[in-house]
Amino acid sequence: MAKLYFYYSTMNAGKSTALLQAAYNYSERGMSTRLFVARLDDLARGRIASRIGIEAEASRFDAGTNFWDLLATESLACVLVDEAQFLTKEQVRQLARVVDEADIPVMCYGLRTDFRGELFPGSSALLAWADTLSELKTICYCGRKATMVVRVSPEGIVECAGHQIEIGGNERYVSLCRKHFSQAQSSGQCPGR
C-alpha cells in the first residue's frame, strides 16, 4: 500500500543524501522513479545534489506544477521530492491523490521551519497530510539535537526579518538547538561561528 512520507529536518541533516539513496535503491532493482526539485533553487538547475558529492537529474517544480496531471498515468515505483517545503498546500493534496488513487508512494524531503521558526506552507501541509512523518537529525554546535535554523548576513549578524525564502547554504544558514536559536534571535549573534 502506497503512502505519503515527509522526511524533515534542519539544514545539513542529510535530506538530499537520504533521497538520493532511496532513488538509487529503486534504480538498482530496475524500478522506475521520478525525482523533483524546486525550480526556486536556480543553483540546482534540475539536479538534486548532496553535500557529500552525490547527485541525480530531477524534474523541476514550481507553484504552477500539477503533480496529479504529471504522474497519474505514469507507471512508477516511487516519486521523490526534494525541497518539499516549497510545495503549495494544493500540491501536497495532489501528491496525496497520487498516493491514494494511483497507488504510487511519494517521499518528500524538506525543511520544517524557516529562519524565524515559522512553518513553511509546504511543510505545514505535509505535517497535516503525510501518512508517515520522520525527523532526520543533525546537531547544534553544542552537541544537542538541532531543530531550528538561523539566517546570517554576510557580516555574520543573525537576521530576524526578511523574505521567508532566500536560497543559500552554509554561508547563510546555521542549524541550532532551540536554546541557541532563541539566544541568537535575541542577541543578533550566531553562537558557534
C-alpha positions in Angstrom: 0.0 0.0 0.0 1.4 3.4 -1.1 2.0 6.1 1.5 2.9 9.8 1.6 6.1 10.3 3.5 7.6 13.5 4.9 11.2 13.4 6.0 12.0 16.8 7.6 14.9 18.4 9.4 17.1 21.5 9.6 19.9 22.1 7.1 22.8 19.7 7.0 20.9 16.6 8.2 21.3 14.6 5.0 17.8 15.0 3.5 19.2 15.1 -0.1 21.6 12.2 0.6 18.7 10.1 2.0 16.5 10.9 -1.0 19.3 10.0 -3.4 20.0 6.8 -1.6 16.3 5.8 -1.8 16.3 6.6 -5.5 19.4 4.5 -6.0 17.8 1.6 -4.2 14.8 1.7 -6.5 17.0 2.0 -9.6 19.3 -0.8 -8.5 16.2 -3.1 -8.5 15.1 -1.9 -12.0 12.2 0.2 -10.7 11.2 3.5 -12.2 11.1 6.7 -10.2 10.6 10.4 -10.8 12.7 12.9 -8.8 11.6 16.5 -8.3 13.4 19.6 -7.0 12.1 23.1 -6.6 12.6 25.4 -9.6 13.1 28.2 -7.0 16.6 27.0 -6.3 18.4 28.1 -9.5 21.6 26.7 -8.2 20.1 23.2 -8.5 19.4 23.6 -12.3 17.4 20.4 -12.4 19.7 18.3 -10.2 19.4 17.1 -6.6 22.9 17.2 -5.1 24.1 16.2 -1.7 26.9 18.0 0.2 28.8 14.7 0.2 29.1 14.7 -3.6 26.4 12.5 -5.0 23.7 13.9 -7.3 21.0 12.9 -9.8 18.9 14.6 -12.5 15.5 15.8 -11.4 12.4 17.5 -12.9 11.9 21.0 -11.6 8.6 22.1 -9.9 7.2 25.5 -9.1 3.8 26.7 -7.8 2.2 26.0 -11.2 3.2 22.3 -11.3 0.2 19.9 -11.1 1.6 16.7 -9.8 -1.6 14.8 -10.4 -1.6 15.7 -14.1 2.1 14.8 -14.4 2.0 11.5 -12.5 -1.5 9.9 -12.6 -0.9 7.8 -15.7 2.8 7.0 -15.2 4.0 3.6 -14.2 6.3 4.4 -11.3 7.6 2.6 -8.2 8.1 5.9 -6.3 8.1 9.7 -6.6 10.8 11.6 -4.6 10.5 15.3 -3.9 13.5 17.4 -2.6 13.0 20.9 -1.1 9.4 19.9 -0.3 9.0 23.0 2.0 8.4 24.9 -1.3 5.3 22.8 -2.3 2.0 24.6 -2.1 -0.9 23.2 0.0 -2.7 22.2 -3.2 0.4 20.4 -4.5 0.6 18.4 -1.2 -3.1 17.4 -1.8 -2.2 16.4 -5.4 0.7 14.2 -4.2 -1.7 12.6 -1.6 -4.0 11.9 -4.5 -1.1 10.3 -6.4 -0.7 8.0 -3.4 -4.3 7.3 -2.8 -5.6 6.9 -6.4 -2.6 6.0 -8.5 -1.1 3.8 -5.7 2.4 5.4 -6.1 4.4 6.0 -2.9 5.6 9.7 -2.6 8.6 10.5 -0.4 9.0 14.2 0.4 12.2 15.7 2.0 12.4 19.3 3.3 12.9 21.8 6.0 10.2 22.0 8.7 10.7 25.7 9.7 12.3 28.8 8.3 14.9 31.1 9.9 12.2 32.7 12.0 11.0 29.4 13.5 7.8 29.5 11.3 6.5 26.6 9.3 6.9 26.7 5.5 3.5 26.3 3.8 4.5 23.0 2.1 5.9 21.6 5.4 2.7 22.6 7.2 0.6 20.8 4.7 2.8 17.7 4.8 2.7 17.6 8.6 -1.1 17.5 8.3 -1.4 15.2 5.3 1.5 12.7 5.3 0.9 9.2 6.4 4.4 8.9 7.8 6.5 11.6 9.4 10.2 11.1 10.1 12.7 13.5 11.5 16.2 13.4 10.2 18.6 14.6 12.9 21.6 16.8 12.9 23.4 18.5 15.8 23.9 22.0 17.1 27.5 23.2 17.8 26.8 22.4 21.5 26.0 18.7 20.7 22.3 18.9 21.3 19.8 18.0 18.5 19.4 20.9 16.1 15.8 21.7 15.4 16.0 25.3 14.2 18.0 27.3 11.7 19.1 30.9 11.7 20.0 33.0 8.7 23.0 35.2 9.0 24.0 38.2 6.9 27.4 38.3 5.1 28.7 40.2 8.2 27.6 37.3 10.5 24.6 39.1 12.0 21.6 37.0 12.7 18.6 38.1 10.6 15.2 38.1 12.3 13.2 39.6 9.5 13.0 39.4 5.7 11.6 37.2 3.0 10.9 33.7 4.1 12.7 32.2 1.1 16.2 33.1 0.3 18.4 30.4 -1.3 21.7 29.8 0.4 23.9 27.2 2.0 26.2 27.1 5.0 27.3 30.6 4.4 23.8 31.9 5.1 22.2 29.3 7.4 23.2 27.7 10.6 21.4 24.8 12.3 21.0 25.2 16.1 19.2 23.7 19.0 16.1 25.6 20.3 18.1 27.1 23.2 20.8 28.6 21.0 18.3 29.6 18.3 16.4 31.7 20.9 19.7 33.2 22.2 20.8 34.0 18.6 17.4 35.6 17.8 17.6 37.9 20.9 21.3 38.8 20.7 21.7 39.1 17.0 24.9 37.0 17.2 25.2 33.4 16.0 26.8 31.2 18.6 29.4 28.7 17.5 30.6 30.7 14.5 
